C-alpha cells in the first residue's frame, strides 16, 4: 500500500518494534550490549561546549578552497592552471598534519606521491590528461595490495615486510586512470575477521581511528579510515572493501557516500580476502559523482578473479557516470520501504528524520510503497542487531553466514599468503601463533589488549573448521544466498507484482547491509543527518538486485540533488569534533534514546 503523509507520522498499519528499554549498538554491532557500554555522561560538557564545524578550518590551497571540493571542481582548477596535482597533494598533506593526530586517518604515506603527481602534471601540460581522475589523490585500504614502497598488512604486524607479487587489479586500474596514490588507510585489523569483540577502527599497526563527529564513538568499519579520510578532506576519494557492511557502515557513520558493488563487479585479485562469496571492493566520496568516478575506474573483468566474468553483458560500456541524474528523475520512480524487515528496527529519531527525507522524495514525484518485505525476514533478520551467526543463534548453523565465512577465510587466506615473498606467514595457524607470541601488540589472548577483548576468537573459529567444506557449509551457503536473493531482496523488489526501482533502507540498522552482503547485491548510502544524542551521522541507503548499479546511481544522485536544491538540513553535514580530548580504547557504543 502507499504510505500517506499521515502514516509517515504515525504508522498504524506496520508498528515499529520499539523496545521499552534502550537498545544499544555496540562498537562492533556484533553482540548485545551491556549496561557499561552506555556513553559516559561525563562527556556531556565536551559535547555541548566549543562544538563547532570551524574548529579546524582548511587553509586555502594556492588561493583555492579545497574543503568539500569535488573532483570536477579540482579538474577545472587544474585545467585553468590555478592548481597543479603537486600542489593538491601538498595541501592534502597539510590537511593531514592539521587533523591527523585527532582522527588518525592514514596508516602510511606513499613516499613517491609527489613524483607521481609531478609526472601527471607533465602529462597534463603536454595536452594529454587521462580522464576525470587525472592528478586526483586517493587512499586505499591496507588490505589492497600495491607493488611499490607501501606495505600491505591488513593492519597487522604479522605481514609487515612481506612483498606482494603485483598491484591489486583495482589499484592498477586507478593508476592507469591517472589517479595519485597518496598512501594506505588502515582498517579494523584483518577486516574484522580476527575478533568478534573488538574496538572498531583499531589495528595493531595503525592504532585507533576516530570519527571527527564524535571521537569517542565507534567510527564504523572495517574500512574505517577510508571513510574518515574522505569525510575530513584528507583525500578526494578512497577505496574500501566489504564482506558484510565494511563499506556501507563507515560511510554512513562519517557522512559520506559509500558504494558497495555487486560481488563480481570489482575484482578482488590482490585483496587480502575474507570470503570470496561476499568480498567486494567499493568506493567512498563526498558526493555520488565522485564515488561513481572511482567506481568507473575500477570495475571490469579480471582473469585473476573468476567472479568478474559474471558481469559480462550486464554492465555499461561507457561507465556508470552516464546515469547521474538530477531531482527530476524522481518523477515516476518507485521506491519500497521494507518496514518490518528493517525500518522497524531503527531508533525513533532516525525513523522520524529519514521519513522526512522520504516525504521529500515523494513530493518530488516518486511513489513510495510501504511494506515491501522480504518473504522470510522473520527468519533471516536478527531482531536484536547485526549478527552474522544468526543461524546458529536460532539453532541452525546450516543457515548461518558465519558458517560459510569461517571456512572461506581459512582457505582464501592461505591462497593469498602463498603468493607473498619475504614472509614466514603462510597459513592461518601461522597468524594465530604470531598473535599469541606478540600478545602485547597483537592481543592474541583475551583480555591482553583492550582493543581485542575477545583476543582472536574469529581466527580460532575459522581455524577450527580446517577449511573443510562439508554438508553444513554447502547448506549454509545455499540457504544464505537463496533466502536473501529470490526470497529476500528480489521478492521485496517485486512486491505484489509491482516493479520497485530500489528499496530505501536505514543503513544504521546493520541487518540491512547484512542481507545485501549475503546476497552479494549492491547498496549505495547517502548522508542523511546526525543523531542528537551522539552527534554521529547516519544515512539513507538504496538497495537493489544484482548488477543494478545503474539504477542505484540514477536514483542516489537524484535524491542527493533533491537534498541540495530543496534546502533541507537532512544532508551531509560537517563534523563538530565532539569528544576531541578523549582517547578511549575501546571506542564506545552508540546509545539511542537513553
Protein Blocks (a to p, Z undefined) as FASTA:
>chain_A
ZZdfklmmmccklccdddfbdcdddfkopaccdfklpccfklmmmmmgopafklmccdde
ehiafehpafklmmmmmmnopacfklmmmmmmmmmmmmmmmnopafbdcfklmmmmmmmm
mmmmnopafbjknopacdddfkbccddfbdceehpaklgoiacfbdcfklmmmmmnopac
fbdcdddehhhmmpcbdcehiafklopaddfkbmkbcebiaklmmmmmmmnopafbdcdd
dfbhplmmmmmmnopacddddehjaccehiacfblmlgccddddfbfklmmmmmmmmgcc
dfklmklmmmgopacfkbjklmgccfklmgopacdddfklmmmmpcfklmmmmmmmmmmm
mmnopacdehiacfklmmmmcfkbccfklmmmnopaklcfklmmmmmmmmmmmmmmmmpg
hiabfbfklmmmmmmmmmmlnomaghkammlmnopmmmmmmmmnnopacfklmmmmmmmm
mmmmmmmmmmmmmgghiacfbdcddfklmklmmmmmmnopacddddfbdcfklopacddd
ddddehilmmmmmmmmmmmmmmmmnopabdcdddehiaklpccdcdddddehZZ
